[in-house]
């Protein structure tokens, strides 16, 4: 089993120097919850330019952490994984709960 993440962030919201720490924390959490090695977990970032995304009529500050699993997991494990990533992201970035979306999709 493995999981690959794509983090979509708004320009200026998550500084480059913090992205490394967030990626390391995502790998650590995922390895711990899923029982897999950290070195096989990829975390990539995509940045949306300022003014190219809106939420509620305002420039968006929302970040998305999208995980794609290579094998299905049970719902309790999924909730634990996503909750830990959500809490870590909020603690590290200072964002509110409505400014980050975390998902962990089973293979199609």
N, C-alpha and C positions, 0 to 999 in steps of 0.2 A: 504494500500500500504506500501511496505517496499523496501529497497535496501540493498544488501549485497556486500561488496567490498573485492576483493583480490588484494593486492598490491605486485607485484613481483619486487624485487630490487636486484641489484648486490652487492655482498659482498664488504664492504668498501665504498660504494657510499652514502648510507643513514644511518647515525649513529643510533644506537638503541635509544638513548635519544631523537632524533628528530622524530622518528616514532610515539611516543605517541602524540606529538603536531600535526603532520600531520593527524593522525587518528581523533583527536578531531576536527580539522578544517574541515575534510571531512564530519564528522557527522553534524557539525553546518551548513555547506553550503547545504548539502542534505536536512536537516530538513527545512531550510529556503526556498529553491527553491520548494521542493515538498510538504511542509505543513504537515510534519509528525513528530512524536516525535523522538528526538535524541537517546533515550535509546534503541530503537529497531533496530538501524542501526549498522550492524557489519562491522568491518574492520580488516582483517587478513593479515599478512605479510608472504611471502615466499621469502627466500633468495637463490639466485643462487651463488654457490661458484665461487670465482675468477678464471677466465680462462675457465669457462664452457659455456660462451655465447660470441659471437662475432658479431660485426656490422661493415661492410666495411673492414673486414680483421683485425680489432683491437679488443681488449678486450672490451666488451660492458660496457657502463655506463648508459644504458637506464633503466628507471623504467616504470612499467605499473600499472595503476590504473584501474581495471576492475570492473565495477558495474553491478550487476544482479538485475533487478527490478522484483517485484512480480506482478505488473500490468503495462500495457502499458502507455506511456506518449506521448504527442504530440512533434513534432520535435523542436518547438521553446523552450519548456521547457528543452528538452534534450540538446540543444546547450547551453542554459544558464547554466545549471548544469555543463556540461563538461568544458565550458570556465572558470567558476569560480574555479573549482578544478584545472585545468591546471595552471591558473595564480597564485593561492595560492601555488601550489607545486613548481613552478619556483621561487617564491619569498622566500620561506622557505629554499629550498635546494640550490639555486644558479645555478641550471642546466639551460641549453639552451632549447628552444622550441623543438628541435629535440632529446632531451634526455628523454622525457616523453610522454607516450601514455595513453590517458584517453578514456574509453568507458563506455557506459550505455546501456546495452542490455535489451530489453523487454523480458518477459517470452516466452518460446518456445511453 
